Amino acid sequence: RQAMRSDGRIFARKGSVNLWCAYYLRGVEHRESTGETDPKKAEKFLKARREEVGADKRGWRQFSGPQQDRVLVNEILDDLVVQYKKGGKRGIAREVDATMQSHLNCVREYFGAMRVIEVQKRHVDAFIAMQRDAKKKNSTINRRTALLMQAFTLARTSDPPVISRILKVDKLPEDNVRKGKFSTAEAESIFAGLPSYLQDFARFAYEIGARAGEISKLRWSYIQRDAITVPAKDTKSRKPRIIAMTPELQEIIERRRAARVAGCEYVFHRDGQHIGDYRKCWHTLCVLLGLGAWYCRDCRGQDGEYISMLDATKVCARCQRKWTAKKPAKYIGKIFHDFRRTAAHELWKAGNTIEDCMEVTGHATTAMFKRYADLFTEEEKQARQREVQRVRREWREAQPDNLAVMPSPAGLQ
């Protein structure tokens, strides 16, 4: 009887034309349709299930039951969105923005109706090839395949696991490290052209290189006489941060105090409300100042780069498409986050140590600070190379000439 229980069984089920099978794993009976009417083929199906159960018992591979086999990619993407809105491990609640939604829609269109168990490397390779044919950049493709991998990982590591495996996709090479910085004249032009509620907001970012998200969360309760104390919940690193008060910051705070609105707890606000998306006015100003431009989203080069710059009418000269506020053109140019790069670069160029600069900007690692600060321009890099070679040459000339010169081989004379 025990042997029969461990081997499982084939049986007919009322109302089903196919034969069913039953098998056991850790004392739990699993039943599912074999999808076969032939008893011999049904036995082969059961044998395959027994082998999977055996592999699970030996710790070789976790068993994937019939429920896991039916899970669709759309379902695990839904779970990923829910987890994202909850804030993930850090618990930072957020909403799916337009860019992430666009990536999700693309992944759903290709993989959504597939069962998770069916997704293989060849399917991912075909998806990547399709994206490249559509002139998508490697960075865009990486964002989309990353969402697919994250969905698999979340489903596999949930309790209980929704699926029995994770998906690994090799990351495509990217060359999209931003190096945008503002000159003093450019920064002052930006400050003068921004709406009044954003002028001090931008100046604050320029002074200490703070992120826009952190600045928008600053509350009056964080302001002390000689410092600004930012709690962990409002920083990207989830660590508290203390910003020393300087004369420049003091002037900004005094102007904000004069513009304070009753009932509003935010230092920087728009008519008493939290500052939201400011990119529309930012892009418009940068285009007017020559610090950015609009491009047609449809016209791309062989490497996926945008090649058709638009004029004031935003009508593409190549494809004649007109871009509107509902369907905006692609903006390429200076962004608000470039204030952070500018502050990092100027702090270091002024002669401060990297460690002291990081105390101001709040960077967590030296490597990330160096990337943001763009410490050496191409000209400076070449000058450093020449200097290193000069020191080497002087060292070599200073060595004692006490080594005999080896004679050349006879055949080479």
N, C-alpha and C positions, 0 to 999 in steps of 0.2 A: 504493500500500500504506500509506504514511504517513497519507494522508487517511482511509482506512478505519479505521486505528487511532485517530485523533483523534476520529472521528465515533462510535465505538462500534459495537455490533452487537446484533441480536436473534437469539436462538437457542432451540431446544427442548431441554429437559433430561429425560433419562430418569427416569421415575417422577413427573413433575410435569405436571399438566394445563395449567398456566399457562406462558406464554412468559417467558423470562428475558432480561436485558440485561446487557451488559458495557460499561464505559466506563473512561476512564483519567484519573488525576489525579497529576501529578508523577511520571509513569512507572510508577505502580502501578495494576494492573487491579482494578476493583471489579465484583463480580457480585451481582445480586439479582433476585428474582422481580418481574415487573411487576404481578402479580396479575390479568393479563388474558389471555384466550384469543384475542381479536381482534387480528390483526397491526397494524391501524391504531391501535388504542388503545395497544398495546404501544409503537409508535413514538412516540406522544405522551408516554408515560411516559419513554422514553429521551431525548426532546428536552428535557423538563423537567430531567432530571438533567444534561444537557449545559449547560443554562443556569446551573444551580447551580455546576457546575465552572468555567464561565467567570467567574462572579461572584467565585469564590474566587481565581482567577488574577489578576484585576484588583484584588484587595484590597477589594472592596466588602462581602463577607460570607463568613465562613468556611463551608466546605462541611460539611454534615451528612450523613454516610454512613448506610447501612442499619443499622449497629450502634448508632449514636447515636439513630436514630429509634425503636429498640425499648426504650430505657432507660425504666424506670418511676420514678415519683416515690418509691416505697418504697425503691428501690435507692439513690438519692442521699441519702435521709434516713438510711439505714443507714450510708453513708459519713460523713455528718455526725456521727453518734453515735460512730463509731470515732475520728474526728478530735477530738471533744470529750473523749473519755476519755484520749486521748494528751496533751491539754493545749493543742492549737492551736499558735500561733506561739510562745507563751511557754513551752510545755512543762510546764504545771502540771497534772499528772495529777489527774483527778477522776472522780467517778461521776455518772450522771444521777440527779438527785433526783426526788422524787415530783411536784413542780410541773412540771418540764420534761417528765417522762414523760407527764403529763396533756396538756400542750400538743401533744406529738408524736403521741399517740394520736388527738387530734382532727384534726390535719392529715392523718394517715394514713387515717383513716376517710373523709375527703372526697376527697383527692387521690391516695392511695396507689396505686390500681390504674390510674391514668391514665398514659399515656405522657408523658414530659417535653415532647415536641414539641407535644402537644395542649393544654397548659396555657396559657391566654390570660388577658388582663385580665378578660374577662367572667366567667371561672370564679372568679377571685379576688374580684371584686365580689359574685358570688353567695354565696361562702363568707362574706364579711364581713356580707352581709345576713342570712344564716342565723344567724350568731353574735349579731347584734343582736336578732333575733327571739327568741333564747334568753336575752335580757337580760344578755349578757356586756358587761363594761365595755370601753371603748376600749383601756385598758392591756392587758387580757387578749388582745384581738384582735390588738393590735400584737405581743405576744410570739409569737403563733402564726404570723402572716404573716412575722415576722422569721426564724423557723426555716425556713420555706419558702424565703425569699430566700437565706439563708445556705447552704442545701443546693444551690441552683442555682449560687451563686457558687463554692462549693468544687468542684463538678463541672466548671464551666467553666474554672477556673484550675488544675486538676490537670494533671499531666504524665504521659501525654498527656491532653488534655481529654476528659472523658466525654461532654459535651454541647457544643453549639455556641452557646449563648446564655445570658444571665443573665436573671433576673426582677426587675423593679422594682415595688415596691408602695408607694404613698403612705402615710405614717404618719398615723394618726388622731390628732386632738388629745387630749392627756391633761391632767388636772388632779389629779395624785396626788402632788404634792410633800409629803412628810411634814414636820411641824413639831413632832413630839412632843419634849418636854423634861421632865426631872424637877425638881421643887422639892427643896430639901434634905431636907424631912420625908419626901417620897415616896421619895427615894433611900435614906434610912436605914431606912425600912420594908421596902424591897426587900432590903437587906443582911441585916436581921434575920430575914426570912422564908425566904431561900434556904437550900438544904442547905449544910452547912459547906464542902464542896469548891468551891462556887460563890461564896461570900461575898467572898473576896479577889479572885477572878476578876472579879466585877462592880465591886469598889472600884477595881481597876487601870484598868478601862475608864472609870470615872467621873473618875479623876484626870487622865488624859492623852488621853482620847478615842480610844483604840486600838480597832481592829476585833477582834471576837471571834476570828476566824480567826488573826490574828497573835498574840494573847495565848495561845491554846491551843498554839502552836508554840514558845513561849519555852522555852529550855533553860538549864540551869545554866552551861553553857560560855559563854553570852552575857553573864553577869553579871560586871561588873568593880566595882571599889571605888566609882567615882564615876559610872558610866554603864552602860547596857544597850545592847549593840551587836547589832542585829538584821540578819542577812545578807540580801542581795537575794532569795534564794530563798524567804524567809518573809514578804516584803512584797507587797502587792497591786501596787504600782508597779514591782516588780522592781528597786528601788534600795535600797541599804543604809540603815539608819536608826539614829541614835544617840539614845537617850533618857536625858536627864540625870537622875541620881539626886536625888530630893528627900526631905525627911524623911518625907512621906506614903508615898512608894514604898519607902523604906528599911524602914518598919514592916511593910509588906505582905511584902517579901522576907524579913524576919526571921521572920515567922509561917510563911511557906512553907518556910523552911529548917528550922524546928522540925517541920514536917509532912512532911519529905522521906522518901521511901521508897527503900530500897536497890535499886539496879538500874533506877530510874526516872530518866530524864534530863529530864523535864518539870518546870518550876517549878510549874505548875498541873496537877493531875491528879485522877483519881478512883480511889482505892485503887491507885495506881501505874499506872493506865492513862490513855491520852490521853482528854481530855474530848471526848465526841461530841455528840450531839443533846440539848440541855437544854431544848428548847422546851416539852415537856409540863409540867414542874414550873414553868417560867417563866409559862406561860399560866394555870395553876391559881392561882399566887400572885397574879398581877395581877388576876384575877377576884375573888379573896377580898378584896383590898385596894381594890377599886373602881376599879382602873386599866385595866380591860378587861372585855369581856363576850363571851359566846358567842351566835352567831346561826345560825339555820337557813339552810343553804346553798340550799335549794329555793325559799324565799319571797323574791322580789325585787320592787322597785318598777319603775316605768316606765323609769328610767335605769339599771337593773341594780343598784341599791344594796340591801344587805341590810336588811330591815325587821322581821324577827321575832326579838326578843331572847329567849333561852331562860332558864329558871329553873334551879335546882340539879338538877332531874331531867333536864334537856336534852331535854325533850319540847316540840315546837313547838305553841303554842296555835292556830296557823292550820291547819297541815296534819296535825297529830297525829303527825308522824314523830319517833321517838326516835333521837338520835345517840349513838354509842358510841365506844369507843377505836379499834375497827377502822375505823369510818366517822365520823371526828370532825366536830364542828360547826365553823363558821367563827369564828375568834378575831379580834376587832377591839379594839385597845387599845395600850398602851405595849409597845414591843419593846426588846430588849437594845441594839440599835443607837442607840436614843435617848440612851444615855449619851454617844455621840460628839457628837450635836447639843448636849447639855447642856454638855459640856466646852467646845466651841467657843464657845457663847453666853456662858458665864460668863467665859471667858478674855478675850473682847473687852469685855464689860460692865465688867470690873474696871479698864479703862483701858489695856490693852495695844494695841499696833499690830497690824494684821491680819498683817503679815509675821512678827512675833514669835509670834503665836498659831499660825500655820501651822508654825512650827518645832516646836511642841509636838504638835500634832495630826497633822502629816505630810501635810496636804493639798497637792496638787501645784499647784493653780491658785487664784488669788484668787476667781474666780467660784464655784468649788465650795465654798470656805470660807464665802463669804457665804451661799450657799444652805443650808449646814449650820448656820451660826451663827444664821440668822434674825435678822439684826442689828437690825431695827426692827420692833416690834410695830405694829399698826394705830394705836394711840394715839400712839406715837412718830412714826410717819409723818405723822400729821395735825399734830402739834406742829412737826415740821420744816417742813412746808408753810407753817404760819402764821409761823414764824420767817423763812423765805425771803421771804415777802410783806411782812413788817414791814421787813426790810432794804431791799427794793425801794422801799417807800413812803417811808422816810427818805431814800433816795438821790434819789428824784424830788422831794421837798420841798426838798432842798438845791441843786437845779439853779437857776442864775440865770434869773430871769424876764425874759429879754431878747428873747423872740420875740413879735412882734405877733400878736394874735388875729385869725385870718382871719374876715372877715365872712361871715355865712350867705348863701347864694344868695337872691336876691330872691323867688323863688317859694316859699321855705320860711319867710319871715318872716310 
